[in-house]
Amino acid sequence: MTSPIFENKIQIPAALLLMAEDDVMIACQDIQEGTEIGGPSNPFRTQNRVPSGHKVARHRISKGSAVRKFGQVIGFASENIESGCHIHSHNLEAGSFAREYQFGVDAKPVLKATEPRYFEGFDRGDGRYGTRNYIAIISTVNCSASTSKYIVRELDKRGILAKYPEIDGVVAITHKAGCAMQYGGPDHLQLNRTLAGIANHPNVSSYLLMGLGCETGQASHLIENQKLIQLGMPGKQPPNLLQIQDMGGIAKTVEAGVDAVIRLLSQSKVIKRTRISAEKLILATNCGGSDGYSGVTANPALGVASDMLVAQGGTTVLAETTEIYGAEHLLTRRAVTREVGEKLLERIRWWEWYTGIFGAQINNNPSPGNKAGGLTTIYEKSLGAVAKAGTSPLVDVVLYAEPIKAKGFVVMDTPGYDPVSMTGLAAGGANVGVFTTGRGSVFGCKPMPCIKVATNTPMYQRMIADMDIDAGTILAGETIQKVGAVIFEEILAVASGKKTKSELSGVGDEEFAPWSIGPTL
């Protein structure tokens, strides 16, 4: 997307035109009825109030006509819309339209950065490069979740970690799944892949598996299926495993768990931060609580940062397949091969089938908060969401929580629900994340640090204790490229140990949420 056309380079304009061929302008503030906007070349008066972040018609649009934003179709007029009218769900509907799928026509070679960049991270010596240094207690089933947390609480109570300043913490990885699913079925295997992704995560130095004993998601199945070993220890030792039923109840398991973590701490090789090439970073990108500014400010700025990382030889990952829907034709154009592009389309078709069997529709995606912020249709939301991926070629499409191995721009198939999406990205091996938000999502994602970028300045100032970067300055004339460079520098700083706002607030212990795709039996 090209840089926005601003009516005023100093003050925030009343409205913003993104592309010359757009049918709408974006309100940059609450615009009252009768306000003249549009600039000298196309002046018009608003016919009604247009809330900040919402759309206003630049000219008359006939019922049934396509409406364009970002130079792309975002929906169809459900009634005649006069020039200056507020455009939203009362007069714009998603409808359906054929997308032309082309493969590779926009896949341009990556220009390598002239200046190599580095971060201070943890070289595990086994191909993993961390930005944090955690011990993980991984619950195999919801029934062992509380016990896992009690072990962390007891360690904190005894002040055990004070002796190990190189450890960022002990985190309990808990969830609501692990039973009432088909043994060896899709949910079981996907949960295995997700839990193994945390056990093998570059930000995890060692881990303890915590089970109940009778669950479907048996720890033995997880270990065998994923070939788990205890990383960070000499030799190929089996993972540390405790099961509540075998140990004789919660209290005994907590005591044994504390002892096991102390052994892990004492046996683990002491590792310190060292200089590592930025090519070892795997960046998770996500957006949540999106608004009408998401695709205008924070997301395209993150796209610039994504491209900067790819230019260093690193990896950036776009997820939330349900929020790619309607913009997937733009990504297939960037696929390095037809096969990669077809992998994305296969996931889109799967989602159409999957939602259809429940009588749901993907194009009903924007949440009430999204709509209050100015987003009307899934097409509009998706066109803004894919901007997080910049312009780099699409090199691979991977399944949920599948290990991310390719260098460059990758898509991971996840739902749009933020905790589930970010869980998949972390399990895939992403070692740092950037989360854009317009409404003000308060999100953390241990063991992966998560940088939050605000799409607008009023929200940033209102929630400054939770937001790391203000991309709303773009509305006042700051360039997308400059804000993108700020995000890139913050990625390197956080990868080197700088605490994010969510980490400073202690957020990130409750957000682990594996995707369950099948029935609960």
Secondary structure as a PSIPRED ss2 file (coil, helix, strand):
# PSIPRED VFORMAT (PSIPRED V4.0)

   1 M C   1.000  0.000  0.000
   2 T C   1.000  0.000  0.000
   3 S C   1.000  0.000  0.000
   4 P C   1.000  0.000  0.000
   5 I E   0.000  0.000  1.000
   6 F C   1.000  0.000  0.000
   7 E C   1.000  0.000  0.000
   8 N C   1.000  0.000  0.000
   9 K C   1.000  0.000  0.000
  10 I C   1.000  0.000  0.000
  11 Q C   1.000  0.000  0.000
  12 I C   1.000  0.000  0.000
  13 P C   1.000  0.000  0.000
  14 A C   1.000  0.000  0.000
  15 A E   0.000  0.000  1.000
  16 L E   0.000  0.000  1.000
  17 L E   0.000  0.000  1.000
  18 L C   1.000  0.000  0.000
  19 M C   1.000  0.000  0.000
  20 A C   1.000  0.000  0.000
  21 E C   1.000  0.000  0.000
  22 D C   1.000  0.000  0.000
  23 D C   1.000  0.000  0.000
  24 V E   0.000  0.000  1.000
  25 M E   0.000  0.000  1.000
  26 I E   0.000  0.000  1.000
  27 A E   0.000  0.000  1.000
  28 C C   1.000  0.000  0.000
  29 Q C   1.000  0.000  0.000
  30 D C   1.000  0.000  0.000
  31 I E   0.000  0.000  1.000
  32 Q C   1.000  0.000  0.000
  33 E C   1.000  0.000  0.000
  34 G C   1.000  0.000  0.000
  35 T C   1.000  0.000  0.000
  36 E E   0.000  0.000  1.000
  37 I E   0.000  0.000  1.000
  38 G C   1.000  0.000  0.000
  39 G C   1.000  0.000  0.000
  40 P C   1.000  0.000  0.000
  41 S C   1.000  0.000  0.000
  42 N C   1.000  0.000  0.000
  43 P C   1.000  0.000  0.000
  44 F E   0.000  0.000  1.000
  45 R E   0.000  0.000  1.000
  46 T C   1.000  0.000  0.000
  47 Q C   1.000  0.000  0.000
  48 N C   1.000  0.000  0.000
  49 R C   1.000  0.000  0.000
  50 V E   0.000  0.000  1.000
  51 P C   1.000  0.000  0.000
  52 S C   1.000  0.000  0.000
  53 G C   1.000  0.000  0.000
  54 H C   1.000  0.000  0.000
  55 K E   0.000  0.000  1.000
  56 V E   0.000  0.000  1.000
  57 A E   0.000  0.000  1.000
  58 R C   1.000  0.000  0.000
  59 H C   1.000  0.000  0.000
  60 R C   1.000  0.000  0.000
  61 I E   0.000  0.000  1.000
  62 S C   1.000  0.000  0.000
  63 K C   1.000  0.000  0.000
  64 G C   1.000  0.000  0.000
  65 S C   1.000  0.000  0.000
  66 A E   0.000  0.000  1.000
  67 V E   0.000  0.000  1.000
  68 R E   0.000  0.000  1.000
  69 K E   0.000  0.000  1.000
  70 F C   1.000  0.000  0.000
  71 G C   1.000  0.000  0.000
  72 Q E   0.000  0.000  1.000
  73 V E   0.000  0.000  1.000
  74 I E   0.000  0.000  1.000
  75 G E   0.000  0.000  1.000
  76 F E   0.000  0.000  1.000
  77 A E   0.000  0.000  1.000
  78 S C   1.000  0.000  0.000
  79 E C   1.000  0.000  0.000
  80 N C   1.000  0.000  0.000
  81 I E   0.000  0.000  1.000
  82 E C   1.000  0.000  0.000
  83 S C   1.000  0.000  0.000
  84 G C   1.000  0.000  0.000
  85 C C   1.000  0.000  0.000
  86 H E   0.000  0.000  1.000
  87 I E   0.000  0.000  1.000
  88 H C   1.000  0.000  0.000
  89 S C   1.000  0.000  0.000
  90 H C   1.000  0.000  0.000
  91 N C   1.000  0.000  0.000
  92 L E   0.000  0.000  1.000
  93 E E   0.000  0.000  1.000
  94 A C   1.000  0.000  0.000
  95 G C   1.000  0.000  0.000
  96 S C   1.000  0.000  0.000
  97 F C   1.000  0.000  0.000
  98 A C   1.000  0.000  0.000
  99 R C   1.000  0.000  0.000
 100 E C   1.000  0.000  0.000
 101 Y C   1.000  0.000  0.000
 102 Q C   1.000  0.000  0.000
 103 F C   1.000  0.000  0.000
 104 G C   1.000  0.000  0.000
 105 V C   1.000  0.000  0.000
 106 D C   1.000  0.000  0.000
 107 A C   1.000  0.000  0.000
 108 K C   1.000  0.000  0.000
 109 P C   1.000  0.000  0.000
 110 V C   1.000  0.000  0.000
 111 L C   1.000  0.000  0.000
 112 K C   1.000  0.000  0.000
 113 A C   1.000  0.000  0.000
 114 T C   1.000  0.000  0.000
 115 E C   1.000  0.000  0.000
 116 P C   1.000  0.000  0.000
 117 R C   1.000  0.000  0.000
 118 Y E   0.000  0.000  1.000
 119 F E   0.000  0.000  1.000
 120 E E   0.000  0.000  1.000
 121 G E   0.000  0.000  1.000
 122 F E   0.000  0.000  1.000
 123 D E   0.000  0.000  1.000
 124 R C   1.000  0.000  0.000
 125 G C   1.000  0.000  0.000
 126 D C   1.000  0.000  0.000
 127 G C   1.000  0.000  0.000
 128 R C   1.000  0.000  0.000
 129 Y E   0.000  0.000  1.000
 130 G E   0.000  0.000  1.000
 131 T C   1.000  0.000  0.000
 132 R C   1.000  0.000  0.000
 133 N C   1.000  0.000  0.000
 134 Y E   0.000  0.000  1.000
 135 I E   0.000  0.000  1.000
 136 A E   0.000  0.000  1.000
 137 I E   0.000  0.000  1.000
 138 I E   0.000  0.000  1.000
 139 S E   0.000  0.000  1.000
 140 T C   1.000  0.000  0.000
 141 V C   1.000  0.000  0.000
 142 N H   0.000  1.000  0.000
 143 C H   0.000  1.000  0.000
 144 S H   0.000  1.000  0.000
 145 A H   0.000  1.000  0.000
 146 S H   0.000  1.000  0.000
 147 T H   0.000  1.000  0.000
 148 S H   0.000  1.000  0.000
 149 K H   0.000  1.000  0.000
 150 Y H   0.000  1.000  0.000
 151 I H   0.000  1.000  0.000
 152 V H   0.000  1.000  0.000
 153 R H   0.000  1.000  0.000
 154 E H   0.000  1.000  0.000
 155 L H   0.000  1.000  0.000
 156 D H   0.000  1.000  0.000
 157 K H   0.000  1.000  0.000
 158 R H   0.000  1.000  0.000
 159 G C   1.000  0.000  0.000
 160 I H   0.000  1.000  0.000
 161 L H   0.000  1.000  0.000
 162 A H   0.000  1.000  0.000
 163 K H   0.000  1.000  0.000
 164 Y C   1.000  0.000  0.000
 165 P C   1.000  0.000  0.000
 166 E C   1.000  0.000  0.000
 167 I C   1.000  0.000  0.000
 168 D C   1.000  0.000  0.000
 169 G E   0.000  0.000  1.000
 170 V E   0.000  0.000  1.000
 171 V E   0.000  0.000  1.000
 172 A E   0.000  0.000  1.000
 173 I E   0.000  0.000  1.000
 174 T C   1.000  0.000  0.000
 175 H C   1.000  0.000  0.000
 176 K C   1.000  0.000  0.000
 177 A C   1.000  0.000  0.000
 178 G C   1.000  0.000  0.000
 179 C C   1.000  0.000  0.000
 180 A C   1.000  0.000  0.000
 181 M C   1.000  0.000  0.000
 182 Q C   1.000  0.000  0.000
 183 Y C   1.000  0.000  0.000
 184 G C   1.000  0.000  0.000
 185 G C   1.000  0.000  0.000
 186 P H   0.000  1.000  0.000
 187 D H   0.000  1.000  0.000
 188 H H   0.000  1.000  0.000
 189 L H   0.000  1.000  0.000
 190 Q H   0.000  1.000  0.000
 191 L H   0.000  1.000  0.000
 192 N H   0.000  1.000  0.000
 193 R H   0.000  1.000  0.000
 194 T H   0.000  1.000  0.000
 195 L H   0.000  1.000  0.000
 196 A H   0.000  1.000  0.000
 197 G H   0.000  1.000  0.000
 198 I H   0.000  1.000  0.000
 199 A H   0.000  1.000  0.000
 200 N C   1.000  0.000  0.000
 201 H C   1.000  0.000  0.000
 202 P C   1.000  0.000  0.000
 203 N C   1.000  0.000  0.000
 204 V E   0.000  0.000  1.000
 205 S E   0.000  0.000  1.000
 206 S E   0.000  0.000  1.000
 207 Y E   0.000  0.000  1.000
 208 L E   0.000  0.000  1.000
 209 L E   0.000  0.000  1.000
 210 M E   0.000  0.000  1.000
 211 G E   0.000  0.000  1.000
 212 L C   1.000  0.000  0.000
 213 G C   1.000  0.000  0.000
 214 C C   1.000  0.000  0.000
 215 E C   1.000  0.000  0.000
 216 T C   1.000  0.000  0.000
 217 G C   1.000  0.000  0.000
 218 Q C   1.000  0.000  0.000
 219 A H   0.000  1.000  0.000
 220 S H   0.000  1.000  0.000
 221 H H   0.000  1.000  0.000
 222 L H   0.000  1.000  0.000
 223 I H   0.000  1.000  0.000
 224 E H   0.000  1.000  0.000
 225 N H   0.000  1.000  0.000
 226 Q H   0.000  1.000  0.000
 227 K C   1.000  0.000  0.000
 228 L C   1.000  0.000  0.000
 229 I C   1.000  0.000  0.000
 230 Q C   1.000  0.000  0.000
 231 L C   1.000  0.000  0.000
 232 G C   1.000  0.000  0.000
 233 M C   1.000  0.000  0.000
 234 P C   1.000  0.000  0.000
 235 G C   1.000  0.000  0.000
 236 K C   1.000  0.000  0.000
 237 Q C   1.000  0.000  0.000
 238 P C   1.000  0.000  0.000
 239 P C   1.000  0.000  0.000
 240 N E   0.000  0.000  1.000
 241 L E   0.000  0.000  1.000
 242 L E   0.000  0.000  1.000
 243 Q E   0.000  0.000  1.000
 244 I H   0.000  1.000  0.000
 245 Q H   0.000  1.000  0.000
 246 D H   0.000  1.000  0.000
 247 M H   0.000  1.000  0.000
 248 G C   1.000  0.000  0.000
 249 G C   1.000  0.000  0.000
 250 I H   0.000  1.000  0.000
 251 A H   0.000  1.000  0.000
 252 K H   0.000  1.000  0.000
 253 T H   0.000  1.000  0.000
 254 V H   0.000  1.000  0.000
 255 E H   0.000  1.000  0.000
 256 A H   0.000  1.000  0.000
 257 G H   0.000  1.000  0.000
 258 V H   0.000  1.000  0.000
 259 D H   0.000  1.000  0.000
 260 A H   0.000  1.000  0.000
 261 V H   0.000  1.000  0.000
 262 I H   0.000  1.000  0.000
 263 R H   0.000  1.000  0.000
 264 L H   0.000  1.000  0.000
 265 L H   0.000  1.000  0.000
 266 S H   0.000  1.000  0.000
 267 Q H   0.000  1.000  0.000
 268 S C   1.000  0.000  0.000
 269 K C   1.000  0.000  0.000
 270 V C   1.000  0.000  0.000
 271 I C   1.000  0.000  0.000
 272 K C   1.000  0.000  0.000
 273 R C   1.000  0.000  0.000
 274 T E   0.000  0.000  1.000
 275 R E   0.000  0.000  1.000
 276 I E   0.000  0.000  1.000
 277 S E   0.000  0.000  1.000
 278 A H   0.000  1.000  0.000
 279 E H   0.000  1.000  0.000
 280 K H   0.000  1.000  0.000
 281 L C   1.000  0.000  0.000
 282 I E   0.000  0.000  1.000
 283 L E   0.000  0.000  1.000
 284 A E   0.000  0.000  1.000
 285 T E   0.000  0.000  1.000
 286 N E   0.000  0.000  1.000
 287 C E   0.000  0.000  1.000
 288 G C   1.000  0.000  0.000
 289 G C   1.000  0.000  0.000
 290 S C   1.000  0.000  0.000
 291 D C   1.000  0.000  0.000
 292 G C   1.000  0.000  0.000
 293 Y C   1.000  0.000  0.000
 294 S C   1.000  0.000  0.000
 295 G C   1.000  0.000  0.000
 296 V C   1.000  0.000  0.000
 297 T C   1.000  0.000  0.000
 298 A H   0.000  1.000  0.000
 299 N H   0.000  1.000  0.000
 300 P H   0.000  1.000  0.000
 301 A H   0.000  1.000  0.000
 302 L H   0.000  1.000  0.000
 303 G H   0.000  1.000  0.000
 304 V H   0.000  1.000  0.000
 305 A H   0.000  1.000  0.000
 306 S H   0.000  1.000  0.000
 307 D H   0.000  1.000  0.000
 308 M H   0.000  1.000  0.000
 309 L H   0.000  1.000  0.000
 310 V H   0.000  1.000  0.000
 311 A H   0.000  1.000  0.000
 312 Q C   1.000  0.000  0.000
 313 G C   1.000  0.000  0.000
 314 G C   1.000  0.000  0.000
 315 T E   0.000  0.000  1.000
 316 T E   0.000  0.000  1.000
 317 V E   0.000  0.000  1.000
 318 L E   0.000  0.000  1.000
 319 A C   1.000  0.000  0.000
 320 E C   1.000  0.000  0.000
 321 T H   0.000  1.000  0.000
 322 T H   0.000  1.000  0.000
 323 E H   0.000  1.000  0.000
 324 I C   1.000  0.000  0.000
 325 Y C   1.000  0.000  0.000
 326 G C   1.000  0.000  0.000
 327 A C   1.000  0.000  0.000
 328 E H   0.000  1.000  0.000
 329 H H   0.000  1.000  0.000
 330 L H   0.000  1.000  0.000
 331 L H   0.000  1.000  0.000
 332 T H   0.000  1.000  0.000
 333 R C   1.000  0.000  0.000
 334 R C   1.000  0.000  0.000
 335 A E   0.000  0.000  1.000
 336 V C   1.000  0.000  0.000
 337 T C   1.000  0.000  0.000
 338 R H   0.000  1.000  0.000
 339 E H   0.000  1.000  0.000
 340 V H   0.000  1.000  0.000
 341 G H   0.000  1.000  0.000
 342 E H   0.000  1.000  0.000
 343 K H   0.000  1.000  0.000
 344 L H   0.000  1.000  0.000
 345 L H   0.000  1.000  0.000
 346 E H   0.000  1.000  0.000
 347 R H   0.000  1.000  0.000
 348 I H   0.000  1.000  0.000
 349 R H   0.000  1.000  0.000
 350 W H   0.000  1.000  0.000
 351 W H   0.000  1.000  0.000
 352 E H   0.000  1.000  0.000
 353 W H   0.000  1.000  0.000
 354 Y H   0.000  1.000  0.000
 355 T H   0.000  1.000  0.000
 356 G H   0.000  1.000  0.000
 357 I C   1.000  0.000  0.000
 358 F C   1.000  0.000  0.000
 359 G C   1.000  0.000  0.000
 360 A C   1.000  0.000  0.000
 361 Q C   1.000  0.000  0.000
 362 I H   0.000  1.000  0.000
 363 N H   0.000  1.000  0.000
 364 N H   0.000  1.000  0.000
 365 N C   1.000  0.000  0.000
 366 P C   1.000  0.000  0.000
 367 S C   1.000  0.000  0.000
 368 P H   0.000  1.000  0.000
 369 G H   0.000  1.000  0.000
 370 N H   0.000  1.000  0.000
 371 K H   0.000  1.000  0.000
 372 A H   0.000  1.000  0.000
 373 G C   1.000  0.000  0.000
 374 G C   1.000  0.000  0.000
 375 L C   1.000  0.000  0.000
 376 T C   1.000  0.000  0.000
 377 T C   1.000  0.000  0.000
 378 I H   0.000  1.000  0.000
 379 Y H   0.000  1.000  0.000
 380 E H   0.000  1.000  0.000
 381 K H   0.000  1.000  0.000
 382 S H   0.000  1.000  0.000
 383 L H   0.000  1.000  0.000
 384 G H   0.000  1.000  0.000
 385 A H   0.000  1.000  0.000
 386 V H   0.000  1.000  0.000
 387 A H   0.000  1.000  0.000
 388 K H   0.000  1.000  0.000
 389 A H   0.000  1.000  0.000
 390 G C   1.000  0.000  0.000
 391 T C   1.000  0.000  0.000
 392 S C   1.000  0.000  0.000
 393 P C   1.000  0.000  0.000
 394 L E   0.000  0.000  1.000
 395 V E   0.000  0.000  1.000
 396 D E   0.000  0.000  1.000
 397 V E   0.000  0.000  1.000
 398 V E   0.000  0.000  1.000
 399 L C   1.000  0.000  0.000
 400 Y C   1.000  0.000  0.000
 401 A C   1.000  0.000  0.000
 402 E C   1.000  0.000  0.000
 403 P C   1.000  0.000  0.000
 404 I C   1.000  0.000  0.000
 405 K C   1.000  0.000  0.000
 406 A C   1.000  0.000  0.000
 407 K C   1.000  0.000  0.000
 408 G E   0.000  0.000  1.000
 409 F E   0.000  0.000  1.000
 410 V E   0.000  0.000  1.000
 411 V E   0.000  0.000  1.000
 412 M E   0.000  0.000  1.000
 413 D C   1.000  0.000  0.000
 414 T C   1.000  0.000  0.000
 415 P C   1.000  0.000  0.000
 416 G C   1.000  0.000  0.000
 417 Y C   1.000  0.000  0.000
 418 D H   0.000  1.000  0.000
 419 P H   0.000  1.000  0.000
 420 V H   0.000  1.000  0.000
 421 S H   0.000  1.000  0.000
 422 M H   0.000  1.000  0.000
 423 T H   0.000  1.000  0.000
 424 G H   0.000  1.000  0.000
 425 L H   0.000  1.000  0.000
 426 A H   0.000  1.000  0.000
 427 A H   0.000  1.000  0.000
 428 G C   1.000  0.000  0.000
 429 G C   1.000  0.000  0.000
 430 A C   1.000  0.000  0.000
 431 N C   1.000  0.000  0.000
 432 V E   0.000  0.000  1.000
 433 G E   0.000  0.000  1.000
 434 V E   0.000  0.000  1.000
 435 F E   0.000  0.000  1.000
 436 T E   0.000  0.000  1.000
 437 T E   0.000  0.000  1.000
 438 G C   1.000  0.000  0.000
 439 R C   1.000  0.000  0.000
 440 G C   1.000  0.000  0.000
 441 S C   1.000  0.000  0.000
 442 V C   1.000  0.000  0.000
 443 F C   1.000  0.000  0.000
 444 G C   1.000  0.000  0.000
 445 C C   1.000  0.000  0.000
 446 K C   1.000  0.000  0.000
 447 P C   1.000  0.000  0.000
 448 M C   1.000  0.000  0.000
 449 P C   1.000  0.000  0.000
 450 C E   0.000  0.000  1.000
 451 I E   0.000  0.000  1.000
 452 K E   0.000  0.000  1.000
 453 V E   0.000  0.000  1.000
 454 A E   0.000  0.000  1.000
 455 T C   1.000  0.000  0.000
 456 N C   1.000  0.000  0.000
 457 T H   0.000  1.000  0.000
 458 P H   0.000  1.000  0.000
 459 M H   0.000  1.000  0.000
 460 Y H   0.000  1.000  0.000
 461 Q H   0.000  1.000  0.000
 462 R H   0.000  1.000  0.000
 463 M C   1.000  0.000  0.000
 464 I C   1.000  0.000  0.000
 465 A C   1.000  0.000  0.000
 466 D C   1.000  0.000  0.000
 467 M C   1.000  0.000  0.000
 468 D C   1.000  0.000  0.000
 469 I E   0.000  0.000  1.000
 470 D E   0.000  0.000  1.000
 471 A C   1.000  0.000  0.000
 472 G H   0.000  1.000  0.000
 473 T H   0.000  1.000  0.000
 474 I H   0.000  1.000  0.000
 475 L H   0.000  1.000  0.000
 476 A H   0.000  1.000  0.000
 477 G C   1.000  0.000  0.000
 478 E C   1.000  0.000  0.000
 479 T C   1.000  0.000  0.000
 480 I H   0.000  1.000  0.000
 481 Q H   0.000  1.000  0.000
 482 K H   0.000  1.000  0.000
 483 V H   0.000  1.000  0.000
 484 G H   0.000  1.000  0.000
 485 A H   0.000  1.000  0.000
 486 V H   0.000  1.000  0.000
 487 I H   0.000  1.000  0.000
 488 F H   0.000  1.000  0.000
 489 E H   0.000  1.000  0.000
 490 E H   0.000  1.000  0.000
 491 I H   0.000  1.000  0.000
 492 L H   0.000  1.000  0.000
 493 A H   0.000  1.000  0.000
 494 V H   0.000  1.000  0.000
 495 A H   0.000  1.000  0.000
 496 S C   1.000  0.000  0.000
 497 G C   1.000  0.000  0.000
 498 K C   1.000  0.000  0.000
 499 K C   1.000  0.000  0.000
 500 T C   1.000  0.000  0.000
 501 K H   0.000  1.000  0.000
 502 S H   0.000  1.000  0.000
 503 E H   0.000  1.000  0.000
 504 L H   0.000  1.000  0.000
 505 S C   1.000  0.000  0.000
 506 G C   1.000  0.000  0.000
 507 V C   1.000  0.000  0.000
 508 G C   1.000  0.000  0.000
 509 D C   1.000  0.000  0.000
 510 E C   1.000  0.000  0.000
 511 E C   1.000  0.000  0.000
 512 F C   1.000  0.000  0.000
 513 A C   1.000  0.000  0.000
 514 P C   1.000  0.000  0.000
 515 W C   1.000  0.000  0.000
 516 S C   1.000  0.000  0.000
 517 I C   1.000  0.000  0.000
 518 G C   1.000  0.000  0.000
 519 P C   1.000  0.000  0.000
 520 T C   1.000  0.000  0.000
 521 L C   1.000  0.000  0.000
